[in-house]
Amino acid sequence: MEKLIITAAYDSRVSYPANHFCMPSTRENVPLIADEYVRCLNAGAAIAHLHGVRRLEDKIQEDGKKLSRLDVDGWREMTEGIKEEADCIIQYGIAGARLDDRVPLMKLGPDMMAVAFNAHDEYFQPDKNYPPNAIYALHPLDELRDYAQVTRQHGVKMELETFHTGAVWNMRKLMEEGLLDERIWTTLFIGWSGGSWTPCTERGLLYLIDCLPEGVVWNVSCMDPLRHWNILAMAISMGGHVRVGYEDNPYLNPGELADSCARLVDKVVALAHMLGREIASPQEAREIIGLKAA
């Protein structure tokens, strides 16, 4: 069984706005956020999944989308702050942002970039004392084809985001057209609220895995605080890879917020060791994912 690749997704308060341990992604907080990612990497994570400095639009725009707008210099500063202190794979998130807005990010030289292979329809309101955060955007085949070509031009590997089986259909279609790398890396999103939801159950995860083309390397993100660790344990025992962090689930146990994102990495490392999985170093993760050596 391959060594376990751990992704840390720290810098987002969109999904859990009441988590006071998670710093807002502002330019002023960039050094502190970079330090927290370094702690996650030192704890055992190989991939830093960044959301960078950005803001969520407050309403649906004329193009029918409600997405994030990006501060490229803020992303650069965060990336440099992490890479100066730790070896890691840099993976840029915000898969819902517009392609034209993300091309400048590709020029910063990340290893990977998240691309949603199904429509974004997300609705986050875990605490009814806060207004919901919602994200809406279609990602049609023509856009996915453009992503495949533009990321290749910039030497960036796509992280294919799979929220339901429609994303797998798009994946298979682009494979047939020769637009995807031989070594495909996809993240399966379980329990993420909204119209792109797949239930946070063992059957839900198994169904997504069973639908994947042979040879696809899969990673799991779970956004259900009550079922999160059960699903990740299942993924680890099946040979998949996992993502943890404040974006997905900020709780060490139900109702117990982790005072550092690195503590979530610590827990998944301990869980992996209990289940007999070794942890992949950044270099080992590059080999598994099919990235060039650093």
N, C-alpha and C positions, 0 to 999 in steps of 0.2 A: 504494500500500500504506500502511495506517495506520502511524503511528509506533509504536514498540515500547514497551509498558508493562511495566516491571519491578517485580515484587513481591519484597520482602525478608521472609523468614521466619526470624528470628534466635532467638527465646527459647524453645527446646525442647531438652532433653537426653533426651527419651523415646526418640527414634529412634536417637540415637548417644550413649549414656551415657558412653562413654570419651573424648568430645571435651572435653578440659580447657580449651579456649578459650571454651567456651560456659558462661556463668554460670547456676547454678540460678535458677529464677524464684521468688525469695523477696522479701519486702518490703524486706529490707536491700539487695538488689541492684538494686532498681528504678531508681535514678538512673544506675547504670552501664549497665544494659540500655537505658534511654532514650538514653543517649549513643551506644551502638553503633548503634541505629536511625538516629539523626541522621547518623552517618557513612555509613550505607548510602544514605540519601536524598541526601546531598551527592554521593555517587558516581554517582547516576543513577536510583535507584529512585524510583517515584512512589507506591507503596503499601507501607505498613507493616502486615504481617500479624502481629498480636499474639496471644500465648497468655496473657499476663498472669500474675498470681500465682494459683497453683492447686496442687492435689495430685491424683495419680492414686489412685483407690481400690485397695486391696490385694486385693480379691476381688469376685466377682460378688455383687451385692446382691439383696435380696428381689424387686425389680422386674425381675430378669433382666439387669441392666446392670452393666458395670464401666467407669466413666467418671471424669471429673475433677470435683472440687468447687472452687468458685471463690471468690476473695477480691475482692469488688467494689471495695473501697477501693484495693487494690493495682493493679487495672486502671485506676482513675481516675488514680492517681499516675503510672503509666507513660504513659498517654495524654497527660496534661498536660505531662509532662516532654518528650515528643517535640514536641508542637504548639507549645510555647514557643520551640523552636529551629528548626523547619523546617516549610515548607508541604508537606502530603502528604495522601493519602487514608488514613484509618484504617480498617483492616479487622480485625474481631475474629474470631479462630479458635476452637478448641475446639468444632468442630462436633458432637462426640460428647456434649457435656454435655447435661443435661436442659433442656428448654425453660423450665420454671419457674425454673431457676437462671439462665437467660440473659436473662430479661426485665429484671432490674435493670441488666444491662450495656447493653441497648438504651437505657435512660434516660440513659446517659452520653453519648449522641449520636455514636456512630461513624458513618462513612459507609456501611460495609458490614458484613455478618456472614455467616460461613460456615455453610452448612446442608448436611449430608450427604444426598444424594438416593438413597442406597442404604444397606443395613445396614453398620454399622461392624464389621469383623472384621479387626483389624490385629494383627500379631505382629512385634515388633521385637527382634532379637537379632543385630546385626552382629558383635558381639564375644562369643565363647562364654565369656569370663571374667566376664561380667555376666549376671544372670538376665534372662529375656525380659520386656519390657513389652508387655502385651496390652490391647486395647480392644475391648469387645463391646457392641453395642446395635442393636436394630432401629429403623428409622425408617419406620413405615408411612405410607400416604397421608394418613390423618387427621392425623398429626403434621405432615406437610409442609403440609397445608392450613392448620393452625393457625399455622405459621411464616409462611406467605405473608400471612396476615391481620394477625398481631401486628407483623411488621416494617413493614408498610404503616402501621399505626397510629402507629408510632414514627418514621417517616420514615427507615428504614434499608433499604438495598438488599441483597438476598440475593446472596451468592456461592454458586452451586450447585456442590457438590462431586460430581464424577463419577468413580467408581472403575471402573465397568464399564457395560455398555449397559443394565442394569436401571435405572440412574439416569436414562438418557435416556428410557426409557419413562415414568418418573414425571414427568419434565420435560414431555413431550408431553401427558400426562394433565392436568397442572395448567394448561398452556397452553390446552387445550380448554375448561377450566372458567373461563378468564379470570382466573386467580389470579396470573399472573406478568406482570411488566413487559414492555413491548414489546422493550426492549433487555435481553436476558438475558446475564449474565456467568457463565460456568462455568469451573471449573478441572478439567482432565483429569489424573488421578493415575496415573502410569505407574510400574510396578515397586515399588509399595508392598506389602510382605509381608503375608500373611494371606489369609483367605478372600475378601476383596474385590479381590484382585490382578488386574491386567492386565499382561501381559508387557512388559518394557522393550525393545520392538523397534519398528522403523519400521512394520511391519504392524500392531502393536498400536495405535500412535498413529493411523495412517491409518484403521483401522476405527472408532475412537471418533469421529474427525472426520467420517467419512462418515455416521455415524448421527445426527449432530446436526441439529436443525431448521434451516432456512434463517434466516440473520440472527443466530444466536447468536454472541456474541463469546467466543472460547475462549483459555484460558490453560493452560500446561503446568507441572506439578510432577513431577519425576523423582527417584526414590529408589534409583538404582542407580549407585554411584560409578564403575563401569567404563564405563557407557553414558550417563551423565548428560549430558555436554557434547555428545555426538553427537545425542541426542534434542532437546536445546534448540536446537542449530544447525538441525535440521530444522524445528522449530516456527517459529523466526525466519524462515527462508527461505520458509515457507509463508504468512506473514502473521499467525501467531498471536502470543500474548504469553507471557511466561515468568516463573517464580518461582524464586528462588535463596535459599539461606540454610542455616544450620546444621541446621535441621529436615530439609531435603530431602537435602542432600549437603554435608558440610563440607570436601570435598577439592577443592583447586585442580587437582590431578592425582592419579591413583591412588596412595594412600599418603602424599600431601602435604597435611596439614591446613592450612587457611587460618588464619592467626593473627588475622585479623579478618574478620567477615562481610562487611565492605565490600569486601574483596579479591575475593570471589565476584561482587559487583556489578560491580566493575571489569572482571572477565574477561568477563562477559556483554555489557557495553558495548563492549569491544574486539571481541568476536565479532560483535556486531550491525553495527558499523562495517565490518568485513571483508565482511559479507554485504549491505551497502548499505541497512541500516535505520537511520533516525534514532530517537533516544530521545525518548519523550513526557515532557513536563513534567507535574507534578501537574495543572495546569489543563487541558492537552491530554488527559490521561488521563480527567479527569472528563467531558469532552465525548464521548470514545469510549465510555465505560462508560454514560453517560446519567445522571450525577450532577449535582446542582445546583452552580453555581459557589460557590467558597468565599467 
